[in-house]
């Protein structure tokens, strides 16, 4: 069973739904988004994963297929741009095409991975989903992008870290297949943030020292410029305003969220391993840190905990250092980072 992995977490959508309502009967875009997002999450909970579809050999070149949902809540409505096709009049389709290409190139060139499933299956992208839909998500088959309401969020097709994040949920699905619940779910979100950030850093020609380590800052509407959805460097500081509320992410296990919301905190507690990755990247560089995390992802299992991830990532760092693919001190750096955030 696979979950609908959404970019904007439920606690933000719920806050927006409470604070953007009006006295008339017409729901706000944020309220509609919250309702639709919950419905999508519930549908995915009840829908089993098609094992034949995900396991069958489909050798290819990860061709991009970009669909226009035409502001409906249906998928794959109109194929507007395929691989190699010229730009079209719908700008969100062109942005999606380019950002999907940047993500594909990152996985191919940096990590030697051929697409989401490593078999070159197509990258299916849906844009223009819903009416002022304030979210983006991976549903197990495709990435789906709302246009935003231009008040809180802008079109989600504009941001490369949205693409890197959501398509990485697909990579997780075909590797560790981390359960979308509690610590394994937080690791699922964590890996999506890690590689979403690395996709953007590569595209922007940044390194660990020049990256801003913010997730979702590019989809904030002008009145919220400077805010973000998450900060990998300093979890808990991404936003603090009446519209979005206050960022609840902890940066240390002392502040771990144990409650039931958000599938037991999958978006909330991901801040703890995010901070650990940031510390490793600052010490070893993003290229080495990314190699370690990608190796770790391929050696985890669906119910892995934070402590499991720390052990596996430390072991992979040692193996990669032995093969001279990362610095010699990599294992110690990884252990130190996980110790600093209280996981070990």
C-alpha positions in Angstrom: 0.0 0.0 0.0 1.4 3.4 -1.0 0.6 6.8 0.3 0.1 10.1 -1.5 3.2 12.0 -0.5 2.3 15.7 -0.4 4.7 18.7 -0.5 2.7 21.0 1.8 2.2 19.1 5.1 -1.2 18.7 6.7 -0.4 21.0 9.7 0.1 23.9 7.3 -3.0 23.2 5.2 -5.1 22.8 8.4 -3.8 26.2 9.7 -4.5 27.8 6.4 -8.0 26.4 6.2 -8.8 27.8 9.7 -7.3 31.3 9.0 -8.4 32.0 5.4 -12.1 31.3 5.6 -14.7 34.0 4.9 -18.2 34.8 6.1 -19.8 33.8 2.8 -20.4 30.2 1.7 -17.6 30.1 -0.9 -14.6 28.2 0.5 -11.1 29.7 0.1 -8.5 28.1 -2.1 -6.7 26.9 1.0 -9.8 25.3 2.4 -10.5 23.5 -0.9 -6.9 22.4 -1.0 -7.1 21.0 2.5 -10.3 19.0 1.6 -8.9 17.7 -1.7 -5.5 16.8 -0.1 -7.1 14.8 2.7 -9.3 13.0 0.2 -6.2 12.1 -1.9 -4.4 10.9 1.2 -7.4 8.7 2.2 -7.8 7.3 -1.3 -4.1 6.2 -1.4 -4.4 4.5 2.0 -7.1 2.3 0.6 -5.4 1.6 -2.8 -2.9 -1.3 -3.0 0.3 -0.8 -4.9 0.2 -2.4 -8.4 3.2 -4.7 -8.0 3.2 -5.8 -11.6 3.4 -2.2 -12.7 6.2 -1.3 -10.5 8.3 -4.5 -10.8 8.0 -5.3 -14.5 11.0 -4.5 -16.7 10.5 -1.3 -18.6 13.8 -0.3 -20.1 13.7 3.2 -21.5 15.2 6.7 -21.2 12.9 8.2 -18.6 11.1 10.2 -21.3 9.1 13.1 -19.9 5.3 13.2 -20.5 3.7 16.5 -19.4 -0.1 16.6 -19.0 -2.4 19.6 -18.6 -5.1 18.8 -16.0 -7.0 21.9 -17.3 -7.8 23.0 -13.7 -9.7 19.8 -13.1 -9.1 17.2 -10.4 -8.5 14.5 -12.9 -5.1 13.1 -14.0 -3.5 12.8 -17.4 -6.1 14.9 -19.1 -4.2 16.3 -22.1 -0.7 15.4 -23.1 0.8 18.8 -24.1 4.5 18.1 -24.3 6.4 14.9 -24.7 10.1 14.2 -24.7 11.9 16.3 -27.3 8.8 18.3 -28.2 9.2 22.1 -28.5 8.0 24.5 -25.9 4.3 25.1 -25.7 2.1 28.0 -24.8 1.3 26.7 -21.3 4.3 28.0 -19.3 3.7 25.7 -16.3 4.2 22.7 -18.7 7.5 24.1 -19.9 8.7 24.7 -16.4 7.7 21.2 -15.4 9.4 19.8 -18.4 12.7 21.6 -17.5 12.6 20.8 -13.8 11.8 17.2 -14.5 14.8 17.1 -16.8 17.0 18.7 -14.1 15.9 16.0 -11.7 16.5 13.2 -14.2 19.9 14.6 -15.0 20.9 14.7 -11.4 20.0 11.1 -10.8 21.7 10.0 -14.0 24.9 12.0 -13.9 25.5 12.3 -10.1 24.1 8.9 -8.9 24.1 6.8 -12.1 20.4 6.1 -11.7 18.2 5.7 -14.8 15.0 7.3 -13.7 12.7 6.7 -10.8 12.8 2.9 -11.0 16.4 2.7 -12.4 14.8 1.1 -15.5 14.2 4.3 -17.4 10.4 4.4 -16.9 8.7 7.6 -18.1 8.5 10.7 -15.9 4.8 11.5 -15.9 4.1 15.1 -14.8 0.6 16.7 -14.4 0.4 20.5 -14.2 -2.5 22.9 -13.8 -4.2 20.5 -11.3 -7.4 21.8 -9.6 -8.6 25.3 -9.0 -5.9 27.4 -7.2 -4.6 24.2 -5.7 -2.0 24.9 -3.0 -0.1 21.7 -3.1 2.0 19.2 -5.1 2.2 15.4 -4.6 3.6 12.1 -5.8 0.8 9.5 -6.0 2.8 6.4 -6.7 2.7 6.9 -10.5 3.1 10.6 -11.3 4.0 14.0 -9.9 1.0 16.3 -9.7 1.3 20.1 -9.4 -1.2 22.8 -8.4 -1.1 26.3 -9.7 -1.2 27.9 -6.2 -3.6 30.7 -5.4 -1.0 33.5 -6.0 -1.7 34.7 -2.5 0.0 32.1 -0.3 1.7 29.9 -2.9 2.6 30.3 -6.6 2.6 27.6 -9.2 4.4 24.6 -7.9 5.9 23.9 -11.4 8.3 26.8 -10.8 10.5 25.1 -8.2 13.2 22.5 -8.9 13.3 21.4 -5.2 9.6 20.5 -5.5 10.4 18.3 -8.4 13.4 16.8 -6.7 11.5 16.2 -3.6 8.4 14.6 -5.1 10.2 12.5 -7.7 12.5 11.2 -4.9 9.4 9.8 -3.2 9.3 7.7 -6.4 12.9 6.7 -5.9 12.2 5.8 -2.3 9.2 3.7 -3.5 11.5 1.6 -5.7 14.4 1.3 -3.2 13.7 1.2 0.6 10.0 1.6 0.1 9.8 3.3 3.5 6.4 3.0 5.3 4.7 6.4 5.3 4.2 6.4 9.1 6.1 7.5 12.2 10.0 7.4 11.9 10.1 5.4 8.6 7.7 8.0 7.1 9.8 10.8 8.5 12.8 9.2 6.8 10.8 9.0 3.6 10.2 12.8 3.8 13.8 13.3 4.8 15.3 11.6 1.8 12.9 13.5 -0.4 14.1 16.8 1.1 17.8 15.7 0.8 17.7 15.0 -2.9 15.3 17.8 -3.6 17.8 20.2 -2.2 20.7 18.6 -4.0 18.8 18.8 -7.3 18.3 22.5 -6.8 21.9 23.0 -5.7 23.2 21.4 -8.8 20.9 23.4 -11.0 21.9 26.6 -9.3 25.7 25.8 -9.2 25.7 26.0 -5.4 27.6 24.1 -2.8 26.9 23.4 0.9 28.3 26.8 1.9 26.3 28.8 -0.7 23.0 26.9 -0.6 20.2 28.4 1.5 19.0 24.9 2.6 15.4 26.0 2.4 12.7 23.7 1.0 9.8 25.3 -0.8 11.0 28.9 -0.6 10.4 29.4 -4.3 6.7 28.6 -4.2 5.9 31.3 -1.6 3.7 34.1 -3.0 5.2 37.7 -3.0 3.6 38.7 0.3 5.4 35.7 2.0 8.7 36.1 0.2 11.5 34.9 2.4 9.5 32.2 4.2 9.8 28.5 3.3 8.2 25.2 4.1 11.2 23.7 5.9 14.8 24.6 6.8 17.3 21.8 6.7 19.9 23.8 8.4 17.7 25.1 11.2 14.5 23.1 11.5 11.8 25.0 13.3 12.7 28.4 11.7 11.3 28.1 8.1 8.2 30.2 8.8 6.5 32.1 11.6 3.6 34.3 10.6 -0.2 34.5 11.0 -0.9 33.0 7.6 1.2 29.8 7.9 1.5 29.6 11.6 4.8 28.6 13.3 7.2 25.9 12.0 6.9 22.9 14.4 9.9 21.0 13.2 12.3 19.8 15.9 16.0 19.9 15.3 16.8 17.4 18.1 15.3 14.2 19.5 14.6 16.0 22.8 11.8 17.8 21.0 10.5 14.8 19.0 6.8 15.0 18.1 5.1 11.7 19.4 1.5 12.6 18.5 -0.9 11.1 15.9 -1.1 14.1 13.5 0.6 13.9 10.1 0.9 10.1 10.1 2.7 10.4 13.4 4.8 13.4 12.4 6.3 12.4 9.0 6.7 16.0 7.9 7.4 17.3 11.4 10.1 14.9 12.7 11.9 14.8 9.4 13.7 17.9 10.6 15.9 15.9 12.9 17.6 13.7 10.2 17.5 16.8 7.9 19.7 18.7 10.3 22.0 15.7 10.5 22.4 15.6 6.7 23.1 19.4 6.7 25.9 18.9 9.2 27.5 16.1 7.2 27.2 18.1 4.0 28.9 21.1 5.6 31.7 18.9 6.7 32.2 16.6 3.7 30.5 18.6 0.9 27.2 17.9 -0.7 28.6 15.5 -3.3 30.0 13.1 -0.7 27.0 13.5 1.6 24.7 12.7 -1.3 26.6 9.6 -2.3 26.4 8.3 1.3 22.7 9.0 1.6 21.9 7.4 -1.8 23.9 4.3 -0.8 22.1 4.3 2.5 18.7 4.5 0.9 19.4 1.4 -1.1 20.2 -0.5 2.0 17.3 0.4 4.2 14.0 -1.4 4.7 10.3 -0.3 5.0 10.1 -0.1 8.8 13.5 1.5 9.4 13.8 3.9 12.3 16.1 6.9 12.8 18.6 4.7 14.7 18.5 2.2 11.8 19.3 4.9 9.3 22.1 6.3 11.4 23.7 2.8 11.6 23.2 2.1 7.9 24.5 5.5 6.7 27.6 5.2 9.0 28.3 1.8 7.5 27.9 3.0 3.9 30.1 6.0 4.7 32.8 3.6 5.8 32.5 1.4 2.7 32.6 4.4 0.4 35.6 5.8 2.2 37.4 2.5 1.8 36.8 2.7 -1.9 38.0 6.3 -1.9 34.6 7.7 -3.1 34.2 9.9 0.0 36.7 11.3 2.5 38.4 8.9 4.9 36.7 10.5 8.0 33.2 10.1 6.5 31.9 7.5 8.9 33.0 9.5 11.9 31.4 12.6 10.5 28.1 10.8 9.9 28.1 9.4 13.5 28.9 12.8 14.9 26.0 14.4 13.1 23.5 11.8 14.3 24.9 12.1 17.8 24.5 15.9 17.6 20.8 15.6 16.9 20.2 13.0 19.6 19.6 10.0 17.4 22.6 8.0 18.7 
